[in-house]
Structures are given as structure tokens and as C-alpha cells.
Amino acid sequence: MVTEEYLPETTLEDPTGGSVDILISDQARELSARLQAHRMELFPPEAHKTLRSFQIGEVAKLLGLKSGYLRNLALEGKGPTPTLSSGGRRMYSAEQILELRRYLDQNARGSKRYLPRRVEGEHLQVIAVVNFKGGSGKTTSAAHLSQYLALSGLRVLAIDLDPQASLSALHGFQPEFDVHANETLYGAIRYDDERRPLSKIIRKTNFPGLDIVPGNIELMEFEYETPRLLASSEDAGGIFFSRVDQALQEVQDNYDVVVIDCPPQLGYLTMAAVCAATGILVTVHPQMLDVMSMCQFLLMMGDVMSHLRQAGGNMSYDWMRYLLTRYEPSDGPQIQMAAFMRSLFGEHVLTHPMLKSTAISDSGITKQTLYEIERKQFTGSTYDRALESVNAVNSEILQLIFSAWGR
């Protein structure tokens, strides 16, 4: 257990007296300790996240089958044996879902694939999720996408490139406690001889098939070091933007998809991720101020990408899409803004928006996603509506991945 520590008495009356930095440091330590204690309460006894079991109806939807077919498989003793809940319902763990995919794939007829991993000739998909406007739903979208792809049978690597490390926290890693020096992507892209192979940094998550490279404030070192290197070396122009791509090359045979949650700024980390990407997903809340902010982001991004292309960066993508997030279909101004974006960008706007839902926001309070939290925690219709929205978005992105592979 984390022992309670009390803040020393401090005052903000004289902010120039040197006490504010002490106050901030003390408050940060106190907050960190309280968050760690909260995590111990949520995920006892070792503060490690586990994953719930899935009802047979949920599994059937993931596999594109009817529930009755899965029940017959279970009765015939084919595939993994589901457990029975206290209410007599058949339940599969995430590991069993993956085992079930293997069984179905081995016994499939025709072209149907239940384990849709990439094969020879299909290149690694690297999806950069970007925007520099806070509250655009970037991390929430990246987390749900990564987990959905893993539940769909793909081998997924999530990379938390945001120093705020919200994606890491959602997957059970508290940055200041669990992620130490050289244990973020910075360790694999740094410029000195302490650089490590990416394979030594990757960690398992509570989702089978989903690994993660966690983040923390250490990532800012790349933002500080890169301009110094560029200023001191005449031939350093092409060094920084290829480093993420080079790091991924070591592990690319182990994964089908990489999802990168980029920081909310167009810095060197984001530029390096964009140069490694094969797909770009821009999240945007369909309100005027957010769209105006995205406009500035796109202007900056277009200018930066032009310079990177001239310097030898890879600006060739399989796809680029805008994802409308926190969308309220009963909000008139949002409806108009969504229609405006679709008229302007056409097919580059995903057909399905990510709906605003208390199920999504409330699950985040316990550092969970819709795929982790129990349906019974919400009104059934609220949960179902949110999950349907998330699945529709992620299914659309999955189809873009398949199309990039020529399927």
C-alpha cells in the first residue's frame, strides 16, 4: 500500500520567492502517489490489468458468425471449451477467442479467413493517429483501434509517442512508476550509443496479440536533442525523420499493424511518425473552433511534409482519413459541420463517426475501454450504442488495411 503523505504548508502569495517550483513538485509527487494507490485498488493485488471474458454473442459478432453455430461447436467439443457464468452463459476469454480463430481458420472452406494476418507480399501497416488539438479523441481512438484489431486476430503493436502517456495509462502502465529510463520509444531512436533495439522495449498488454511501447516524459528528450543535432551537423537533415521507421524494421516481421498515438503537437516525434506511417488518421471534433484548429494543423503539416519530402522523407501513404469524434447526432451545429467536412473532403472522411457517450468517458475513469469494461456497468442501450459506434469506425479502418494489402 502507498502510505499517505501530506503536502507541506506553502503559499502562492509571493510567486517570485522561489516557492512555486517546490509547491508544484510536492503536488506532483502527492498526485502520483494517490494515482498509484488508486491503481492498486482498481487492479489488485499487483496493479496489473486483467481482461474480462466475452459472451458468446460478442464473440459471434467478432467472428462474423451466428451464436448458434458457436454453441454447436461447444456442444460437439470442437475448439476451446467456454466457461459457464453463474447465470449459465457461455463465456470465452480473449485467449480462447484467438484459439477459436485458429481452429476455424484451419477448418475453413473457401476463401473465408478467421485469422487474417498478413502474408508474404503484404507490407506492415503503420497508422499514425494525429492532431494537435486537445480533446479531439486521439488517444481514445488509438486505444480502441489497437484493441479491436487485436480482437480481430491481427498482431498489433501500439506505440505511445505522447509524453503525457495516456495510452500507456489506459493499458495499465503508470508512466512514473512502471516506465523507466530508456524504456520508451526514445530508447530506440536516440542519437547516442545508448540506443536499444525496439524488441527490448516492447511490453505485453492484457490483450492477446496486442503489445505496447509505453511512453513518459522521457520522449521529450528527442524534441530537445534533434534541433541541437540539426544545428551542429550539415548532413543531419535526414537523420531524425527516418528513426522511427528504422526502429520498426527490427520488429516488422512480428506484427501486422502498428498504431502510433502521436503527441498533440507537430514536433520532431510526430514528423518521424508521419514519415514511418503507411496510413494517417486525423481525429477531429466537429465544432467550429476544433475545425479551425485542424485547419492550422493541416497547413503546418502540409508545409512540413513538403520539406521532409525534399529531404528524402517517405510521404507515400496507402490512405488518409478524417475521423469525426465525440459526435452528437442530435446537435445541429455538429451535423452542419460534419456535412461541411464531407462536402469538402469527400471519401477522406470516414463514413462512421465516433459518437460521444458516457459509456466511453466513464470507462476512462477506471482506465478502461469499451472492450474491457462490463456492459452491466451502464444502461444496456447506452453501452450497446457506444460499442456499435466504435466497432463501425474500427471495422471501416480494418477494411482500409485489407484494401492496402490487396484483399
C-alpha positions in Angstrom: 0.0 0.0 0.0 1.1 3.5 -0.7 1.4 5.5 2.5 -0.3 8.9 2.7 1.9 11.9 2.6 0.8 15.3 3.3 1.8 18.5 1.5 4.0 20.9 3.4 2.5 24.2 4.1 3.2 26.5 1.2 1.9 29.8 -0.1 1.4 31.3 -3.5 1.3 34.9 -2.2 4.8 35.6 -3.5 5.2 33.7 -6.7 8.7 35.2 -7.3 10.0 33.9 -4.0 11.0 30.6 -5.3 8.3 28.5 -3.6 6.1 27.8 -6.6 8.5 25.2 -8.1 8.7 23.5 -4.7 4.9 23.5 -4.4 4.4 22.1 -7.9 7.0 19.3 -7.3 5.4 18.4 -4.0 1.9 18.4 -5.5 3.1 16.2 -8.4 4.6 13.7 -6.0 1.4 13.6 -3.9 -0.8 13.2 -7.0 1.4 10.4 -8.3 1.2 8.5 -5.0 -2.5 8.9 -5.0 -2.9 7.7 -8.5 -0.7 4.6 -7.7 -2.9 3.9 -4.7 -6.0 4.2 -6.9 -4.5 1.8 -9.4 -3.8 -0.7 -6.6 -7.4 -0.5 -5.6 -8.6 -1.0 -9.2 -6.3 -3.9 -10.1 -5.3 -5.8 -7.0 -3.1 -7.5 -5.9 -0.2 -6.4 -8.2 -1.8 -3.5 -10.0 -1.8 -5.4 -13.3 -4.8 -5.2 -15.6 -6.7 -8.3 -16.5 -9.3 -8.7 -19.2 -12.9 -9.7 -18.8 -14.5 -12.7 -20.6 -16.7 -12.2 -23.6 -20.3 -13.6 -24.0 -20.9 -15.9 -26.9 -22.9 -13.2 -28.7 -20.0 -10.8 -28.6 -17.6 -13.5 -29.9 -20.0 -14.4 -32.7 -20.1 -10.7 -33.9 -16.3 -10.5 -33.8 -16.0 -13.7 -35.9 -18.9 -12.9 -38.2 -20.8 -16.0 -37.2 -24.1 -16.8 -35.6 -24.3 -17.6 -31.9 -26.0 -20.9 -32.6 -23.0 -22.0 -34.7 -20.6 -21.4 -31.8 -23.0 -23.1 -29.4 -22.9 -26.2 -31.6 -19.1 -26.2 -31.7 -19.0 -26.1 -28.0 -21.5 -28.9 -27.6 -19.6 -31.0 -30.1 -16.3 -30.3 -28.2 -14.7 -28.5 -31.1 -12.4 -25.6 -30.5 -11.8 -24.2 -27.0 -14.3 -25.0 -24.3 -16.1 -22.0 -23.0 -16.7 -21.4 -19.3 -20.1 -21.1 -17.8 -21.0 -18.0 -15.9 -23.1 -18.1 -12.7 -26.1 -17.3 -14.9 -25.3 -20.3 -17.2 -24.0 -18.2 -20.1 -21.1 -19.5 -22.2 -18.1 -17.2 -21.9 -14.8 -17.1 -23.8 -11.6 -15.4 -22.7 -9.6 -13.3 -25.2 -7.1 -16.1 -25.4 -9.9 -18.6 -26.3 -11.2 -16.2 -28.9 -7.7 -16.3 -30.6 -7.6 -20.1 -30.2 -11.1 -20.3 -31.7 -9.9 -18.2 -34.7 -7.0 -20.7 -35.2 -9.4 -23.6 -35.1 -11.9 -22.0 -37.6 -9.1 -20.9 -39.9 -7.7 -24.4 -40.1 -11.1 -25.9 -40.9 -12.4 -23.1 -43.1 -13.7 -23.8 -46.6 -13.3 -21.4 -49.5 -11.6 -18.1 -49.1 -13.0 -17.2 -45.6 -10.2 -16.3 -43.2 -10.7 -16.1 -39.4 -7.1 -15.3 -38.7 -6.5 -12.5 -41.2 -2.8 -11.9 -40.6 -0.7 -10.5 -43.3 1.1 -12.9 -45.6 4.2 -12.6 -47.8 3.9 -9.6 -50.1 1.7 -7.7 -47.7 3.6 -4.8 -46.1 3.4 -3.7 -42.4 0.6 -1.2 -41.8 1.7 1.8 -39.7 -1.1 4.1 -38.7 -0.3 7.5 -37.2 -3.1 9.0 -35.2 -2.6 12.7 -35.3 -4.0 16.2 -34.3 -2.6 18.9 -32.1 -5.9 20.0 -30.6 -6.5 18.6 -27.1 -9.8 16.8 -26.6 -10.0 15.5 -30.2 -10.3 11.9 -29.0 -6.9 10.9 -30.4 -5.8 8.6 -27.6 -9.3 7.1 -27.1 -9.5 6.3 -30.8 -6.0 4.8 -30.9 -6.7 2.6 -27.9 -9.9 1.3 -29.2 -8.5 0.7 -32.6 -5.5 -1.2 -31.3 -7.6 -3.4 -29.2 -10.2 -4.0 -31.9 -7.5 -5.1 -34.4 -6.1 -7.5 -31.8 -9.5 -9.0 -31.1 -9.9 -9.3 -34.9 -6.9 -11.7 -35.0 -4.1 -9.3 -36.1 -0.8 -8.9 -34.4 -0.7 -5.3 -33.2 1.9 -3.0 -31.8 0.7 0.2 -30.1 3.3 2.9 -29.6 2.7 5.7 -27.2 4.6 8.6 -28.6 2.9 11.2 -26.4 4.9 12.3 -23.4 1.7 12.6 -21.4 1.4 8.8 -21.8 -2.4 8.5 -21.7 -2.3 5.4 -24.0 0.1 3.7 -21.6 -2.1 4.5 -18.6 -5.1 3.0 -20.4 -3.2 -0.2 -20.8 -2.1 -0.3 -17.1 1.3 1.4 -17.2 1.7 4.4 -14.9 4.5 6.3 -16.5 6.4 7.5 -13.5 6.2 4.1 -11.7 6.4 1.5 -14.5 8.4 3.1 -17.3 12.0 3.9 -16.5 14.9 5.4 -18.4 15.3 4.1 -21.9 12.0 2.2 -21.8 10.1 4.4 -24.2 10.5 4.7 -28.0 13.1 7.3 -27.2 15.4 4.4 -26.2 15.2 3.0 -29.8 15.5 6.3 -31.7 18.0 8.3 -29.6 21.2 9.5 -31.2 23.9 8.2 -28.9 25.4 4.8 -28.2 22.8 4.0 -25.5 20.2 3.3 -28.2 18.5 -0.1 -27.7 16.7 -2.5 -30.0 13.0 -1.9 -30.1 12.4 -5.5 -29.2 13.9 -4.9 -25.8 11.4 -2.1 -25.0 8.1 -3.7 -26.2 5.8 -5.0 -23.5 2.8 -7.3 -23.4 -0.7 -5.9 -22.6 -3.8 -7.6 -21.2 -5.0 -8.2 -24.8 -3.6 -11.3 -26.5 -2.0 -10.1 -29.8 -1.5 -6.5 -28.6 1.9 -5.3 -27.4 2.8 -1.8 -26.5 5.8 0.6 -26.4 4.9 2.8 -23.4 5.6 6.4 -23.1 6.5 9.0 -20.5 8.2 12.4 -20.2 11.5 10.9 -21.4 10.2 11.3 -25.0 10.7 15.0 -24.8 14.5 14.3 -25.0 14.1 13.6 -28.7 12.4 17.0 -29.1 15.4 18.7 -27.3 18.2 16.7 -28.9 17.1 16.9 -32.6 17.4 20.6 -33.1 20.8 20.6 -31.5 21.9 17.9 -33.8 20.5 19.6 -36.8 22.3 22.9 -35.9 25.6 21.2 -35.4 25.8 18.9 -38.4 25.5 19.9 -42.1 24.4 16.4 -43.2 21.9 15.8 -40.3 18.8 16.9 -42.2 17.7 13.4 -43.0 18.6 11.8 -39.7 15.7 12.5 -37.4 12.7 11.7 -39.6 13.8 8.2 -40.5 14.5 6.9 -37.0 11.0 5.6 -36.1 10.9 3.7 -39.4 14.4 2.3 -38.8 13.4 1.2 -35.3 10.3 -0.6 -36.6 12.3 -2.5 -39.2 13.8 -4.7 -36.5 10.3 -6.0 -35.4 8.2 -5.7 -38.5 8.0 -9.4 -39.1 6.4 -9.8 -35.7 3.4 -7.6 -36.4 0.7 -6.9 -38.9 -0.3 -3.4 -37.8 1.4 -0.6 -35.8 -0.8 2.1 -34.2 1.1 5.2 -33.1 -0.6 7.7 -30.8 1.3 10.9 -31.7 1.8 13.8 -29.3 -0.6 16.8 -29.7 1.9 18.9 -31.5 3.7 18.9 -34.8 7.2 18.3 -33.4 10.0 16.1 -34.3 8.3 13.0 -32.8 5.2 13.5 -34.9 7.2 14.2 -38.0 9.2 11.0 -37.5 6.0 9.0 -37.0 4.4 10.5 -40.1 7.5 9.5 -42.2 7.2 5.9 -40.9 3.4 5.7 -41.5 1.5 4.0 -44.3 -1.8 5.4 -43.1 -2.8 8.7 -41.5 -5.8 9.1 -39.2 -6.7 12.7 -38.2 -9.2 12.9 -35.4 -11.4 16.0 -35.2 -14.3 17.1 -33.0 -16.9 18.6 -35.4 -17.2 22.0 -33.9 -16.0 25.3 -35.3 -13.1 26.0 -33.0 -11.8 22.5 -33.4 -12.1 22.5 -37.2 -10.3 25.9 -37.3 -7.5 24.4 -35.2 -7.4 21.4 -37.5 -7.1 23.8 -40.5 -4.0 25.4 -38.9 -2.6 21.9 -38.2 -3.1 20.8 -41.8 -1.5 24.0 -43.2 1.5 23.3 -40.9 1.6 19.6 -41.7 1.4 20.1 -45.4 4.3 22.6 -45.3 6.4 20.3 -43.1 5.7 17.3 -45.2 6.8 19.2 -48.3 10.1 19.9 -46.7 10.5 16.4 -45.5 9.8 15.0 -49.0 12.5 17.3 -50.4 14.9 16.0 -47.7 14.2 12.4 -48.7 11.3 11.5 -46.4 8.7 9.0 -47.4 5.4 10.8 -48.0 3.6 8.0 -49.8 0.6 6.6 -48.0 -1.9 3.9 -48.6 -4.7 6.0 -47.1 -5.5 9.1 -45.1 -8.8 9.6 -43.3 -10.5 12.1 -41.0 -12.4 10.6 -38.1 -15.2 12.7 -36.5 -15.0 12.1 -32.8 -17.3 12.9 -29.8 -20.1 13.3 -32.3 -23.6 14.1 -31.1 -26.1 13.3 -33.9 -28.8 15.5 -32.2 -26.6 18.6 -32.2 -27.5 20.8 -35.1 -24.2 22.7 -35.4 -22.3 19.4 -35.3 -24.5 18.0 -38.0 -23.8 21.0 -40.2 -20.0 20.8 -39.5 -19.9 17.1 -40.3 -21.8 17.8 -43.6 -19.4 20.6 -44.4 -16.4 18.4 -43.9 -17.9 15.6 -46.0 -18.7 18.0 -48.8 -15.1 19.3 -48.7 -13.1 16.2 -48.1 -15.5 13.5 -49.6 -14.4 9.9 -49.1 -11.5 11.1 -47.0 -13.9 11.4 -44.1 -14.7 8.1 -42.5 -18.4 7.1 -43.1 -18.9 6.3 -39.4 -18.3 8.9 -36.6 -17.2 8.1 -33.1 -20.2 9.0 -31.0 -20.0 11.0 -27.8 -21.1 8.6 -25.0 -21.0 8.4 -21.2 -20.0 4.8 -21.6 -16.7 5.8 -23.3 -16.0 8.7 -20.9 -17.0 6.8 -17.7 -15.0 3.7 -18.6 -11.9 6.0 -18.9 -12.3 7.0 -15.3 -11.3 3.4 -14.4 -8.6 3.4 -17.1 -10.6 1.0 -19.3 -12.0 0.9 -22.8 -15.4 -0.4 -24.0 -13.7 -3.7 -24.8 -12.7 -4.1 -21.2 -15.5 -2.7 -19.1 -18.6 -4.8 -18.3 -21.8 -4.0 -20.1 -23.7 -4.2 -16.8 -21.8 -1.0 -15.6 -24.1 1.0 -17.8 -27.6 1.1 -19.2 -27.6 -1.6 -21.8 -28.8 0.7 -24.6 -26.1 3.3 -23.7 -23.3 0.7 -23.8 -24.6 -1.0 -27.0 -24.9 2.3 -28.8 -21.4 3.3 -27.9 -19.9 -0.1 -28.8 -21.7 -0.2 -32.1 -20.2 3.2 -33.0 -16.7 2.2 -32.0 -16.9 -1.1 -33.9 -18.2 0.6 -37.0 -15.3 3.0 -37.1 -12.7 0.3 -36.4 -14.3 -2.0 -38.9 -14.0 0.7 -41.6 -10.3 1.2 -40.8 -9.8 -2.6 -40.9 -11.2 -2.6 -44.4 -8.7 0.1 -45.4 -5.9 -2.1 -44.1 -7.2 -5.1 -46.1 -7.5 -2.9 -49.2 -3.9 -1.8 -48.8 -3.0 -5.5 -48.7 -4.9 -6.0 -52.0 -7.6 -8.1 -50.4 
